[in-house]
Amino acid sequence: MKVVFLGTNGWYDTETGNTICTLVQTERFDIILDAGNGIHKVDQYIDGGKPVFLFLSHFHVDHIEGLHILAKFRFTQGLALCGPAGSRDVLGTFLNTPFTIPLAWLPYPSRIIELPEEAAALPFPVEALPLCHASLTLGYRFVIDGRTVAYCPDTGYCENAVKLARSADLLITECAYKKGQSCEEWPHLNPETAARIACEADAKRLVLTHFDAGVYRTLPERNESERVAAGIFAATTAGTDGLEIIL
């Protein structure tokens, strides 16, 4: 299994990277986590010869803005768009005129799966739980090819994040805030809280992503948060666009 970080910014693109998107390449499937602008690079890594599953955590624009370029790809084995309750209504509006071409016009078959209610429609085990954010946001836990990957995007600290990350080979969390920063009205993680989740879950490795572009203006600032988190959970890496991890 290979995990490739295609976009690691939150909010907007800067010279530090594109908005959030992560690719998980498995033996039989290609899994994309969120559709920020980093998704435009996905065809540098996959050819569409495997079924593709795109998991949307929620509908804030920095997580879905890359959907307008789905027509660029040639996913010959089809695309499943997976997201929280209400995905059919939201995507039926966003992936349609006048915003972009309709979903039905894509040059490959596609379908929408609403989670967790329709998880049985997926060919691999996925646990989807709500996280702590300003709107309904799902975190995901994948068990595939003998590995467990947990994905906790926009969230504050919550028990569901710990549950999803339990004994995971890789925990991917957001890190929108710097050390000591927080906001109850707009929950996000700082490096010490992300590390706390990894410790409590007994995860094996932590990668930080979704660095708020207005907070983290340079990559060295990410490195500082990596050091803060690593002081609590040693196996921590600050994600950057193009980072590849083999599990």
ABEGO torsion letter per residue (X at the ends): XBBBBABABBGBBBAAEBBBBBBBBBAABBBBBEBBAAAAAAAAABAGABBBBBBBABABAAAAAAAAAAAABBBAAEBBBBBBBGAAAAAAAABBOAABBBAAABABBBBBBBOAAAAAABABBBBBBBBBBABBBBBBBBBBGGBBBBBBBBBBBBAAAAAAABGBABBBBBBABBBGBBBAABBBBBAAAAAAAAAAAGBABBBBBGBBAAABABAAAAAAAAAAAAAABABBBBBBBGBBBBX
